[in-house]
Amino acid sequence: MIRGGTICNPLITIRRQDIPRAADVLAQGFAKSDPLYRHILPDEATRLHVLKIFFHRYLEMLYPYSDVLTTSDHYEAVALVFRSEREAETWFSKMKYRKQIVMAILKSTPICRMIGVRGFIRGLSILNRMSSSWLSMLGDQEYMHLDMLVVQEPYRGQGYVSRILKPLLAECDERNMLCTLETQTPSNLPIYEHYRFRTLQVIPLQGSTLEQYCMIYSPPGAASK
């Protein structure tokens, strides 16, 4: 996902206590024109409020396995980057992760007051289908996954996409690892292709015109399937 292309400042890792502020930036970025969330939340009057709750709980859930990054204390751009090496493949760790998913869902139930129980369940079902489960095809290859990237509207077109992507891809080159992402916005494809991402798979959402483009960046020397 992307909303918004010279590295000049190091990226800042957002602290757990600052997750609500990061969630607000993500919600503002995705509420207006992202096709996935417009499909899940057709009512513009409630969409922003719902997304603020959803992203808050989503960031909390993934925080142990990810970096939540920003470009400065002004939060011009915010990115959520999942790191596969932090996901231990043990029975205990898998159970712990499932518990975190359940807790995130339970903490998100106030959304039901705005969109109803049926709307809440529908949204979870769509997100499950438009998920990152396709990453299983990578097997045991190490990767980082650019789960979300938003540039606040006043800062778009000023190079903030590059400020996020260039350090991440430089690390991938140095460590010979993959970088992955998915987007449901076709206009994002040329942006990512500019940084040498390629589309690996396209997943349609049944009953809609939405398609999820699953993309991968492979540095020189990295094995990819």
C-alpha positions as CSV (number, residue, x, y, z in Angstrom):
1,M,0.0,0.0,0.0
2,I,1.2,3.5,-0.7
3,R,0.0,7.0,-0.5
4,G,1.7,10.0,-1.6
5,G,10.9,9.4,-4.5
6,T,17.4,11.3,-2.0
7,I,18.0,10.2,1.4
8,C,18.9,13.1,3.6
9,N,17.8,12.1,7.1
10,P,17.9,8.7,8.9
11,L,14.7,7.0,9.5
12,I,13.2,7.2,13.0
13,T,11.7,4.1,14.6
14,I,8.4,5.0,16.2
15,R,8.1,4.0,19.9
16,R,5.2,1.9,21.1
17,Q,3.7,4.8,23.0
18,D,3.5,6.8,19.8
19,I,1.5,4.2,17.8
20,P,-1.7,6.2,18.1
21,R,-0.1,9.1,16.3
22,A,1.3,6.9,13.5
23,A,-2.1,5.2,13.2
24,D,-3.8,8.6,12.7
25,V,-1.4,9.4,9.8
26,L,-2.1,6.0,8.2
27,A,-5.8,6.5,8.6
28,Q,-5.7,10.0,7.0
29,G,-3.6,8.6,4.2
30,F,-5.8,5.6,3.3
31,A,-9.3,7.0,4.1
32,K,-9.7,9.3,1.1
33,S,-8.8,7.3,-2.0
34,D,-7.5,3.8,-1.2
35,P,-9.7,1.4,-3.2
36,L,-9.5,-1.5,-0.6
37,Y,-10.7,0.6,2.3
38,R,-13.3,2.4,0.2
39,H,-14.7,-1.0,-0.7
40,I,-14.6,-2.3,2.9
41,L,-15.9,1.0,4.3
42,P,-18.2,2.7,1.7
43,D,-19.6,5.2,4.2
44,E,-17.2,8.2,4.1
45,A,-18.7,9.6,7.3
46,T,-17.4,6.8,9.4
47,R,-14.4,5.6,7.4
48,L,-11.7,7.7,9.0
49,H,-12.8,7.0,12.5
50,V,-12.9,3.3,11.8
51,L,-9.5,3.3,10.3
52,K,-7.9,5.1,13.2
53,I,-9.1,2.3,15.5
54,F,-8.1,-0.4,13.1
55,F,-4.6,0.8,12.4
56,H,-4.0,1.5,16.1
57,R,-4.7,-2.2,16.9
58,Y,-3.0,-3.5,13.8
59,L,0.3,-1.6,14.6
60,E,0.1,-2.9,18.2
61,M,-0.3,-6.5,17.0
62,L,2.6,-6.3,14.5
63,Y,4.9,-4.1,16.6
64,P,7.1,-7.0,18.0
65,Y,7.7,-8.3,14.5
66,S,8.1,-5.0,12.7
67,D,9.6,-1.5,12.5
68,V,7.2,1.4,12.4
69,L,9.2,4.1,10.7
70,T,8.9,7.8,10.1
71,T,11.1,10.4,8.4
72,S,11.1,12.9,11.2
73,D,9.2,14.1,14.3
74,H,6.8,15.7,11.9
75,Y,5.7,12.3,10.6
76,E,5.8,13.4,7.0
77,A,5.8,9.7,6.0
78,V,5.0,6.6,8.0
79,A,5.8,3.0,7.1
80,L,5.2,-0.4,8.7
81,V,7.9,-2.9,7.8
82,F,7.6,-6.5,8.9
83,R,10.8,-8.4,9.3
84,S,10.7,-12.2,8.8
85,E,13.7,-12.9,11.1
86,R,11.6,-11.7,14.1
87,E,9.0,-14.4,13.5
88,A,10.2,-17.5,15.3
89,E,8.8,-20.7,13.7
90,T,8.0,-22.5,17.0
91,W,4.7,-23.9,18.3
92,F,4.8,-21.4,21.2
93,S,5.5,-18.4,19.0
94,K,2.7,-19.3,16.6
95,M,0.3,-19.7,19.4
96,K,1.4,-16.3,20.8
97,Y,0.9,-14.7,17.4
98,R,-2.6,-16.1,17.1
99,K,-3.4,-14.8,20.5
100,Q,-2.3,-11.4,19.5
101,I,-4.5,-11.5,16.5
102,V,-7.5,-12.4,18.6
103,M,-6.7,-9.6,21.1
104,A,-6.4,-7.1,18.2
105,I,-9.8,-8.2,16.9
106,L,-11.4,-7.9,20.4
107,K,-9.9,-4.5,20.9
108,S,-11.3,-3.4,17.6
109,T,-14.9,-4.3,18.4
110,P,-15.8,-0.6,19.2
111,I,-15.8,-0.3,15.4
112,C,-19.1,-2.3,15.5
113,R,-20.8,0.8,17.0
114,M,-20.1,2.6,13.7
115,I,-20.5,-0.1,11.0
116,G,-22.4,-2.8,12.8
117,V,-21.4,-6.4,13.5
118,R,-22.1,-7.6,10.0
119,G,-20.0,-4.8,8.6
120,F,-17.2,-5.6,11.0
121,I,-17.2,-9.3,10.0
122,R,-17.4,-8.4,6.3
123,G,-14.3,-6.2,6.7
124,L,-12.3,-8.9,8.5
125,S,-13.3,-11.4,5.8
126,I,-12.1,-9.1,3.0
127,L,-8.8,-8.3,4.8
128,N,-8.3,-12.1,5.2
129,R,-8.6,-12.6,1.5
130,M,-6.5,-9.5,0.6
131,S,-3.7,-10.6,3.0
132,S,0.0,-11.3,2.9
133,S,-0.5,-15.1,2.9
134,W,1.1,-15.2,-0.6
135,L,4.4,-14.7,1.1
136,S,4.5,-18.4,2.0
137,M,5.7,-19.1,-1.5
138,L,9.0,-17.6,-0.4
139,G,9.7,-20.6,1.8
140,D,12.6,-20.0,4.2
141,Q,14.0,-17.0,2.4
142,E,14.6,-14.0,4.6
143,Y,12.7,-10.9,3.6
144,M,11.3,-7.6,4.8
145,H,7.7,-6.8,3.9
146,L,6.6,-3.2,3.3
147,D,3.1,-3.6,4.8
148,M,2.1,0.1,4.6
149,L,3.5,3.3,3.4
150,V,1.8,6.7,3.7
151,V,3.0,10.2,2.9
152,Q,0.9,13.0,4.4
153,E,-0.8,15.1,1.8
154,P,1.1,18.3,2.3
155,Y,4.5,16.5,1.8
156,R,3.7,14.5,-1.3
157,G,5.9,15.0,-4.3
158,Q,8.8,16.0,-2.1
159,G,10.9,12.8,-2.1
160,Y,9.5,11.2,1.0
161,V,8.8,7.9,-0.7
162,S,12.5,7.7,-1.5
163,R,13.5,8.6,2.0
164,I,11.6,5.5,3.2
165,L,12.4,3.1,0.4
166,K,16.1,3.8,-0.3
167,P,17.4,2.8,3.1
168,L,15.3,-0.3,3.2
169,L,16.4,-1.4,-0.3
170,A,20.0,-0.6,0.6
171,E,19.7,-2.9,3.5
172,C,18.3,-5.6,1.3
173,D,21.2,-5.2,-1.1
174,E,23.7,-5.4,1.8
175,R,22.1,-8.4,3.4
176,N,21.1,-10.1,0.1
177,M,17.5,-10.4,1.2
178,L,14.1,-9.8,-0.5
179,C,11.7,-6.9,0.0
180,T,8.0,-7.5,-0.6
181,L,4.8,-5.6,-0.7
182,E,1.2,-5.6,-1.9
183,T,-1.0,-2.9,-3.3
184,Q,-4.6,-2.7,-4.5
185,T,-4.0,0.6,-6.3
186,P,-2.9,0.1,-9.9
187,S,-1.4,3.7,-10.1
188,N,1.1,2.6,-7.4
189,L,2.7,0.0,-9.7
190,P,4.9,2.4,-11.8
191,I,6.1,4.0,-8.5
192,Y,7.3,0.7,-7.1
193,E,8.6,-0.5,-10.5
194,H,10.8,2.6,-10.5
195,Y,12.6,1.0,-7.5
196,R,12.9,-2.4,-9.3
197,F,9.9,-4.2,-7.7
198,R,8.2,-6.6,-10.0
199,T,4.7,-8.1,-9.8
200,L,4.9,-11.7,-8.8
201,Q,1.2,-12.5,-8.5
202,V,-2.2,-10.8,-8.9
203,I,-5.0,-11.9,-6.6
204,P,-8.6,-10.8,-7.5
205,L,-11.2,-10.1,-4.8
206,Q,-14.2,-12.1,-5.7
207,G,-17.4,-10.1,-6.1
208,S,-15.5,-6.8,-6.9
209,T,-13.2,-5.2,-9.4
210,L,-10.3,-5.1,-6.9
211,E,-7.1,-6.9,-7.5
212,Q,-4.1,-7.2,-5.2
213,Y,-0.7,-6.8,-6.8
214,C,1.9,-8.8,-4.9
215,M,5.4,-7.4,-5.6
216,I,8.9,-8.3,-4.9
217,Y,12.3,-6.6,-4.9
218,S,15.3,-9.0,-5.5
219,P,18.8,-7.5,-5.0
220,P,21.6,-8.8,-7.2
221,G,22.5,-12.3,-6.0
222,A,19.3,-13.0,-4.1
223,A,17.5,-16.2,-4.9
224,S,13.8,-15.7,-5.6
225,K,11.1,-18.0,-6.7
